[in-house]
Amino acid sequence: MKYLFTGLALFTCSVMAHASEDKLVIAHRGASGYLPEHTLPAKAMAYAQGADYLEQDVVMTRDDQLVVLHDHFLDRVTDVAQQFPNRHRADGRYYAIDFTLAEIRQLHFTEGFHLEGKKQVQNYPGRFPMNRSEFRVHTLAEELEFIQGLNHSTGKNIGIYTEIKSPWFHRKEGKDISKAVLITLKQYGYTKPTDKAWLQCFDYDELQRIKQTLEPQLGMDLKRVQLIAYTKDNETQTLQNGHWRNYDYDWMMTPEGIEKLSKTVDGIGPDYHMLIDAQSTLGHIRLTPMVTAAHRYKLPIHPYTVRSDQLPNYVSNVDELYQVLYQQADVPGLFTDFPDKAVSWLARHPQAE
């Protein structure tokens, strides 16, 4: 069945070709609005829909393999709890780092869900039905080969947008995920700023380590993006005086913080809500100082994540949200679960380029 999805996606390639490189469409975990996130069929569909870049979130397994998975948990998108019921940690979660690649390959991948009691409830009910068809977890190397294979067969040059997930967590577990990711990217020819590759991470300290230590050691210099979360979301931890503490992102949302970031990274990836003033209403959109500061310091903004099935109250449809971000905020690229809708909007609004 997975080959059927791939074929159908590629069939649409000539129809949905992206018209311009000026404004980027970044497929968030692939065409995840239509197929389960980070599966190869979702990547094939996003490729065919005209996305400029395909995102890979990367975590490590127990045997030091790199797999494409948004969380370092397996229980939100697989049947791990059914296949390995006794392998959870004290918090009840099943961690990818506790399983070998061979074990993870046994798992059935599905649309994301959460538990209500013992019942699995699909997070986005209108998306691909849970527990249907056949999907699996794959490695970073397999995805890079897949994308490069499509580039070869189509004559395109669609890029990769790789996120190193939770390096602080992997470090606590005794693993250097950043070095492993860089080595793999280098093996597949992604080494310099002109390559079709962006490297992103929520961990500021780790991005500095990558820039100052790891990349020089490996002879690499990729474009680096600082992902920005809300501090309350507990996205990242940092080691202070021997203790792991929640990282404070608040400084990144100030003009002074943006100026500092402009000297250390090649772009920022904030939640798009950070760009829109909280008092904005339908037809009356105000931008935050973050937008002005980023433009002042010529720091590209690639916000996440536009979902046509989850819209803010200051727009009535996804096209209005694309207008706010691509035109009013003048972001050069954005992440979306629905790449075809962004590609279509850009084709109908060439002035946005």
C-alpha positions in Angstrom: 0.0 0.0 0.0 2.8 2.4 0.8 4.0 2.2 -2.8 0.5 3.1 -4.0 0.7 6.3 -2.0 4.1 7.1 -3.4 2.9 6.5 -6.9 -0.2 8.7 -6.5 1.9 11.5 -5.0 4.4 11.5 -7.8 1.6 11.4 -10.4 0.6 14.9 -9.3 4.1 16.3 -9.5 3.7 18.0 -12.9 0.4 19.6 -11.7 1.6 21.0 -8.4 5.1 22.3 -9.3 6.1 25.2 -7.2 6.4 28.4 -9.2 9.2 30.2 -7.4 12.2 29.8 -5.1 11.7 33.2 -3.6 9.2 32.2 -1.0 9.8 28.7 0.5 7.3 26.0 1.3 8.7 23.7 4.0 6.8 20.5 4.4 6.3 20.0 8.2 7.0 16.3 8.7 6.0 15.8 5.1 2.5 16.3 3.8 1.3 15.4 7.4 -2.1 16.9 6.9 -2.9 14.0 4.5 -0.7 11.1 5.6 0.9 10.1 8.9 3.8 12.4 9.8 7.3 11.6 8.9 6.4 8.5 6.9 8.0 8.1 3.5 4.6 8.3 1.7 4.0 11.6 3.5 7.4 12.8 2.2 6.6 11.6 -1.3 3.3 13.4 -1.3 4.9 16.7 -0.1 7.6 16.3 -2.7 5.0 15.9 -5.4 2.9 18.8 -4.1 5.8 21.2 -4.8 7.4 21.7 -1.4 10.8 23.3 -1.5 12.1 21.5 1.6 11.1 18.4 3.5 11.6 18.3 7.3 13.3 15.5 9.2 13.1 15.3 13.0 15.8 13.0 14.3 16.2 11.0 17.5 18.5 8.1 18.5 17.8 4.5 19.3 19.5 2.3 21.9 21.9 1.0 19.4 22.9 4.5 18.2 20.8 4.6 15.0 19.2 7.8 13.8 15.5 7.5 13.1 13.0 10.1 11.8 10.5 10.7 14.6 9.1 13.9 16.0 9.2 12.9 19.7 11.7 10.9 21.6 8.6 8.9 22.5 7.2 6.1 20.4 3.7 5.8 22.1 2.0 8.8 20.3 2.3 7.3 16.8 2.9 3.6 17.1 1.6 0.4 18.7 4.6 0.1 20.9 2.4 -0.2 24.0 0.7 -3.3 22.5 3.9 -4.9 21.2 6.1 -4.1 24.2 3.8 -3.5 27.1 6.4 -3.7 29.8 9.1 -1.5 28.2 7.8 1.9 29.4 9.6 4.1 31.9 8.3 5.2 35.3 6.4 8.1 33.6 4.5 5.6 31.5 6.1 6.7 28.2 8.0 4.5 25.7 11.2 6.1 24.7 12.8 5.5 21.3 16.2 5.5 23.0 15.2 2.3 25.0 14.6 0.3 21.8 16.9 -1.0 19.1 16.3 -0.1 15.5 15.3 -3.7 14.8 12.6 -3.5 17.5 11.4 -0.1 16.2 11.1 -1.5 12.7 8.5 -4.0 14.0 6.2 -1.2 15.1 3.1 -0.2 13.1 3.1 3.6 12.6 -0.2 5.5 12.6 -1.7 9.0 12.7 -1.0 10.8 16.0 -3.2 10.1 18.9 -3.6 10.7 22.7 -5.2 8.7 25.4 -8.5 9.4 27.1 -8.4 6.8 29.8 -7.4 3.7 27.8 -9.0 4.9 24.6 -6.8 6.1 21.7 -8.3 9.4 20.3 -6.9 10.7 17.1 -5.4 14.2 17.5 -6.7 15.5 14.1 -9.9 13.5 13.4 -10.2 14.8 9.8 -6.8 13.4 8.8 -5.8 10.0 7.6 -7.6 7.4 9.7 -5.7 5.8 12.6 -4.5 2.2 12.3 -5.2 2.0 8.5 -2.8 0.9 5.8 0.8 0.2 6.5 3.4 2.7 7.7 6.8 2.3 9.4 9.5 4.3 11.1 12.6 4.8 8.9 16.2 6.0 9.4 17.6 9.4 8.5 19.9 7.7 6.0 16.9 6.0 4.3 15.1 9.3 4.0 18.1 11.2 2.6 18.5 8.4 0.0 14.8 8.6 -0.8 14.8 12.4 -1.4 18.0 12.2 -3.4 16.5 9.4 -5.4 13.5 11.5 -6.2 15.8 14.5 -7.1 17.6 12.2 -9.5 14.5 10.8 -11.2 12.6 14.1 -11.4 15.5 16.4 -12.2 14.6 18.6 -9.2 16.7 19.7 -6.3 14.3 19.6 -3.3 16.1 20.3 0.0 16.2 18.8 3.5 15.4 20.6 6.7 16.8 18.5 9.5 16.0 19.0 13.2 18.2 17.6 15.9 15.7 16.7 18.6 16.4 17.2 22.3 20.2 17.0 22.3 20.1 17.7 26.1 18.0 14.6 26.6 20.4 12.5 24.5 23.3 13.9 26.4 21.7 12.8 29.7 21.5 9.3 28.1 25.1 9.4 27.2 24.7 10.0 23.4 26.0 12.7 21.1 23.1 13.0 18.7 24.4 16.2 17.1 27.7 14.7 16.0 25.9 11.6 14.7 23.5 13.7 12.6 26.3 15.8 11.2 28.3 12.8 10.2 25.3 11.3 8.4 24.5 14.6 6.6 28.2 14.8 5.5 28.0 11.2 4.1 25.2 12.3 1.9 26.9 15.4 0.6 25.4 18.1 2.8 28.3 20.2 4.1 28.2 23.8 3.1 25.8 26.8 3.1 25.0 26.6 -0.6 23.7 23.0 -0.3 19.9 22.6 -0.1 20.0 21.9 3.6 19.0 23.7 6.8 19.9 22.4 10.3 17.6 23.4 13.1 17.4 22.9 16.8 15.7 24.4 19.9 18.9 24.2 21.9 20.9 27.5 21.5 23.9 26.2 23.4 24.0 23.1 21.1 23.8 25.2 18.0 26.8 27.2 19.2 28.7 24.0 19.9 27.8 22.8 16.4 29.0 26.1 14.9 32.2 26.5 16.9 33.3 22.9 17.5 31.6 20.1 15.6 31.3 21.6 12.1 34.9 22.8 12.1 36.1 19.4 13.2 34.1 17.8 10.3 34.8 20.4 7.7 31.2 21.5 7.5 29.3 24.8 7.6 25.6 24.3 7.1 22.9 27.0 7.5 21.7 26.8 11.1 18.3 27.8 12.4 17.4 28.6 16.0 14.0 27.2 16.8 12.1 29.3 19.4 9.6 27.9 21.8 7.6 29.4 24.7 9.5 29.0 27.9 6.5 27.5 29.6 6.5 24.6 27.2 9.6 23.1 28.7 11.1 22.3 25.3 14.7 22.4 26.3 16.8 21.9 29.4 20.3 23.4 30.1 22.9 22.2 32.5 23.6 24.8 35.3 25.8 24.1 38.2 25.4 20.4 37.8 21.6 20.5 37.5 19.3 20.3 34.5 17.0 23.3 34.3 14.3 24.5 31.9 15.7 26.8 29.3 14.4 30.4 29.2 13.6 31.5 25.7 12.2 34.9 26.6 15.4 36.8 25.6 15.0 35.5 22.0 11.7 37.4 21.6 13.2 40.8 22.2 14.9 43.1 19.6 18.1 42.7 21.6 17.8 38.9 21.5 17.1 39.0 17.7 20.2 41.1 17.2 22.3 38.6 19.1 20.8 35.7 17.2 21.6 37.4 13.9 25.3 37.2 14.7 25.2 33.5 15.6 22.6 31.7 13.4 21.4 31.9 9.8 17.7 32.0 10.6 15.0 31.7 13.3 12.1 29.3 13.5 9.5 30.7 15.9 5.9 29.5 16.5 4.0 31.8 14.0 1.8 33.0 16.9 4.9 34.8 18.2 4.8 37.0 15.1 1.2 38.1 15.6 0.1 40.5 18.4 -2.3 38.9 20.8 -4.8 41.7 20.3 -5.1 41.0 16.6 -8.6 40.4 15.3 -10.1 39.4 12.0 -9.1 42.0 9.4 -7.0 43.9 12.0 -3.6 42.1 12.2 -0.7 43.7 14.1 2.8 42.2 14.1 5.1 41.9 17.1 8.5 43.6 17.5 10.1 40.2 16.7 9.2 40.7 13.0 10.6 44.2 12.7 13.8 43.2 14.5 14.3 40.2 12.3 14.0 42.2 9.2 16.2 45.0 10.6 19.0 42.5 11.2 18.3 40.6 8.0 17.6 37.4 9.9 15.3 35.0 7.9 12.1 33.9 9.7 10.8 30.4 9.0 7.8 30.1 11.4 6.0 26.9 12.3 3.3 25.4 11.7 0.4 26.4 9.4 -2.4 23.9 9.6 -5.6 24.5 7.6 -7.5 22.4 10.1 -6.4 24.4 13.1 -6.6 28.2 12.5 -6.3 31.2 14.8 -9.3 33.3 15.4 -7.9 36.3 13.5 -8.3 34.6 10.1 -11.3 32.8 8.5 -9.3 30.4 6.3 -5.8 29.3 5.6 -5.3 31.6 2.6 -5.7 34.6 4.9 -3.0 33.1 7.2 -0.7 32.7 4.3 -1.3 36.3 3.4 -0.5 37.4 6.9 2.7 35.5 7.1 4.1 35.6 3.5 3.0 39.1 2.7 2.3 41.2 5.8 5.1 39.6 7.9 7.2 39.0 4.8 8.6 35.7 6.0 10.7 34.0 3.3 9.4 30.6 4.2 7.2 28.7 6.5 6.3 25.2 7.8 3.0 23.7 6.9 1.2 20.4 7.2 -0.5 21.1 3.8 2.2 22.0 1.3 -0.2 22.0 -1.7 -2.2 24.8 -0.2 0.8 27.0 0.3 2.1 26.2 -3.2 -1.3 27.1 -4.6 -1.5 30.3 -2.7 2.0 31.4 -3.9 1.1 30.6 -7.5 -2.0 32.8 -7.2 -0.1 35.6 -5.5 3.1 36.2 -7.4 3.4 39.6 -5.9 4.2 37.9 -2.6 7.5 36.8 -4.1 
